[in-house]
C-alpha cells in the first residue's frame, strides 16, 4: 500500500517534460474549461498524466487535473490508499483540513486544503476501483498564490462558499475507459 502511494508521490514530484500520452487523452474538458496534457510519467504499475489550462505552466499553475492509473491494484483497499495520502500530507505540517465523503468500497472522494509558503491549494481526489482491480485516481487542484490579506480572504471565502458544489461536480467528472493498451506496451 505504502509502495503504491510512494510511487504516486515520486511520480508527482519527478515529472519530467518528456511527455508520453499513456491514455491516448491529449485534452480533458471539465467545468467548461479545456485542460491540455502537460506532463506524464510511469513507475512500476503506476501511470500519471497531468493536465493544465492553456495559460498555466509548472510549477506555478492555477488549476490542474491529474489522472493516475494503478494497474493490478486488486489487493489494494481504497480506504488504506486514502489514509496513506492523508497521513503523508499531515506529516508535512501543511494540512489545514481534510474531509472524506461518498465513502464506498470502490468509490471514495477526498478533499483537502493545504497552505505552504504563501501557496494555498485546494485539492479534490476521486479514488475509483473497477471490478478488475484497476484503480484510477482523479485529482483536481486549485491554487492561489497569496501575498496579501485580501487574496487570503478571497480564496478562503471562495472555498468555503463553493466547496460542496465543487466536490459534487468533480464526483460527476468521468474519464472513459483508459487505453490500457498503450501502457501494456511500455
C-alpha positions as CSV (number, residue, x, y, z in Angstrom):
1,X,0.0,0.0,0.0
2,X,2.7,2.5,1.0
3,X,4.7,1.4,-2.0
4,X,1.8,2.4,-4.3
5,X,1.4,5.8,-2.6
6,X,5.1,6.3,-2.6
7,X,5.1,5.6,-6.4
8,X,2.4,8.2,-6.9
9,X,4.3,10.8,-4.8
10,X,7.5,10.1,-6.6
11,X,5.8,10.4,-9.9
12,X,4.2,13.7,-9.0
13,X,7.4,15.1,-7.7
14,X,9.7,13.9,-10.5
15,X,7.5,14.5,-13.6
16,X,9.7,15.3,-16.5
17,X,8.9,17.4,-19.5
18,X,9.2,14.4,-21.9
19,X,5.5,13.7,-22.3
20,X,4.1,10.3,-23.2
21,X,0.4,10.1,-23.7
22,X,-0.2,6.7,-21.9
23,X,-4.0,7.1,-22.0
24,X,-4.5,8.4,-25.5
25,X,-6.1,11.5,-24.0
26,X,-4.4,14.8,-25.0
27,X,-7.0,17.1,-23.6
28,X,-9.8,17.0,-21.0
29,X,-13.0,19.0,-20.7
30,X,-14.1,19.9,-17.2
31,X,-16.3,22.6,-15.8
32,X,-16.5,24.5,-19.2
33,X,-12.7,24.5,-19.4
34,X,-10.2,22.6,-21.5
35,X,-7.1,21.1,-19.9
36,X,-4.1,20.0,-22.1
37,X,-1.7,17.2,-21.4
38,X,1.3,18.9,-19.8
39,X,3.3,16.1,-18.2
40,X,3.4,12.3,-17.7
41,X,5.4,9.6,-16.0
42,X,5.3,5.9,-15.1
43,X,6.9,3.8,-12.5
44,X,6.2,0.1,-11.7
45,X,2.5,-0.4,-12.4
46,X,1.5,3.3,-11.8
47,X,1.0,5.8,-14.6
48,X,0.2,9.5,-14.2
49,X,-0.7,12.3,-16.6
50,X,-1.2,15.9,-15.6
51,X,-3.3,18.4,-17.5
52,X,-3.2,22.2,-17.3
53,X,-5.2,25.0,-18.8
54,X,-3.6,26.7,-21.8
55,X,-2.2,29.7,-19.9
56,X,-0.9,27.7,-16.9
57,X,2.5,26.1,-16.6
58,X,4.6,24.3,-14.0
59,X,5.4,24.9,-11.2
60,X,3.1,27.9,-10.6
61,X,-0.2,26.7,-12.1
62,X,-3.6,27.9,-11.0
63,X,-5.6,24.7,-11.9
64,X,-4.5,21.1,-12.6
65,X,-6.2,17.8,-13.3
66,X,-4.2,14.7,-12.7
67,X,-5.2,11.2,-13.8
68,X,-3.3,8.3,-12.2
69,X,-3.8,4.7,-13.1
70,X,-2.7,1.8,-10.9
71,X,-2.6,-1.5,-12.8
72,X,-3.1,-4.7,-10.9
73,X,-4.5,-3.0,-7.8
74,X,-6.8,-5.8,-6.8
75,X,-5.0,-6.3,-3.4
76,X,-5.2,-2.6,-2.6
77,X,-8.0,-1.3,-0.4
78,X,-9.1,2.2,-1.4
79,X,-9.6,3.3,2.2
80,X,-6.0,2.4,3.0
81,X,-4.7,4.3,0.0
82,X,-6.8,7.4,1.1
83,X,-5.5,7.1,4.6
84,X,-1.9,6.9,3.4
85,X,-2.5,10.1,1.4
86,X,-3.9,11.9,4.5
87,X,-1.0,10.7,6.7
88,X,1.6,11.8,4.2
89,X,0.2,15.3,3.8
90,X,-0.4,15.6,7.5
91,X,3.3,14.7,8.2
92,X,4.3,17.7,6.1
93,X,2.6,20.1,8.5
94,X,0.7,21.9,5.8
95,X,-2.7,20.3,6.0
96,X,-5.4,22.7,7.1
97,X,-8.4,20.4,6.7
98,X,-9.3,17.1,5.1
99,X,-12.7,15.5,4.5
100,X,-13.7,12.1,3.1
101,X,-17.1,11.9,1.5
102,X,-19.0,9.4,-0.5
103,X,-17.2,6.5,1.1
104,X,-18.0,3.3,-0.8
105,X,-15.8,0.2,-1.3
106,X,-15.0,1.2,-4.9
107,X,-15.5,5.0,-4.9
108,X,-14.1,7.5,-2.4
109,X,-13.9,11.3,-2.6
110,X,-11.4,13.2,-0.5
111,X,-10.8,16.9,-0.4
112,X,-8.1,18.8,1.4
113,X,-6.8,22.3,1.9
114,X,-3.1,23.0,2.2
115,X,-1.1,26.1,2.9
116,X,2.7,26.3,2.3
117,X,4.8,29.4,2.0
118,X,2.0,31.6,0.5
119,X,0.7,28.9,-1.8
120,X,-2.9,28.0,-0.9
121,X,-4.0,24.8,-2.5
122,X,-7.4,23.1,-2.5
123,X,-7.4,19.5,-3.8
124,X,-10.2,17.1,-4.6
125,X,-9.3,13.4,-5.1
126,X,-11.6,10.8,-6.6
127,X,-10.5,7.3,-6.0
128,X,-12.2,4.7,-8.2
129,X,-11.7,0.9,-8.4
130,X,-13.3,-1.3,-11.1
131,X,-14.2,-4.9,-11.0
132,X,-10.8,-5.9,-12.5
133,X,-8.9,-4.4,-9.6
134,X,-7.7,-1.4,-11.6
135,X,-7.5,1.9,-9.7
136,X,-8.0,5.3,-11.2
137,X,-7.2,8.4,-9.1
138,X,-8.5,11.7,-10.4
139,X,-7.3,14.9,-8.8
140,X,-8.5,18.5,-9.3
141,X,-6.1,21.1,-7.8
142,X,-6.9,24.8,-7.4
143,X,-4.2,27.1,-6.3
144,X,-3.8,30.7,-5.3
145,X,-0.5,32.5,-4.6
146,X,-1.3,34.7,-1.6
147,X,0.7,37.8,-0.9
148,X,-1.9,39.9,0.8
149,X,-4.7,39.6,3.4
150,X,-7.2,40.4,0.6
151,X,-6.1,37.4,-1.5
152,X,-6.1,35.2,1.6
153,X,-9.7,36.2,2.5
154,X,-10.9,35.9,-1.1
155,X,-9.5,32.4,-1.7
156,X,-10.7,31.1,1.8
157,X,-14.2,32.5,1.2
158,X,-14.3,31.1,-2.3
159,X,-13.5,27.6,-1.0
160,X,-16.0,27.9,1.9
161,X,-18.8,29.1,-0.3
162,X,-18.2,26.7,-3.2
163,X,-16.7,23.6,-1.6
164,X,-19.8,21.4,-1.6
165,X,-20.6,22.3,-5.2
166,X,-17.0,21.7,-6.4
167,X,-16.9,18.2,-4.7
168,X,-20.3,17.3,-6.2
169,X,-19.2,18.4,-9.6
170,X,-15.9,16.6,-9.5
171,X,-17.7,13.4,-8.4
172,X,-19.5,13.5,-11.8
173,X,-16.4,14.1,-13.8
174,X,-15.8,10.9,-15.9
175,X,-12.8,9.6,-17.7
176,X,-13.9,7.0,-20.1
177,X,-12.1,3.6,-20.0
178,X,-8.4,4.4,-20.2
179,X,-6.5,2.9,-23.1
180,X,-4.6,0.3,-21.2
181,X,-3.0,-1.0,-24.5
182,X,-0.6,1.9,-24.5
183,X,0.6,1.0,-21.0
184,X,1.0,-2.7,-21.7
185,X,3.5,-1.9,-24.5
186,X,5.5,0.3,-22.2
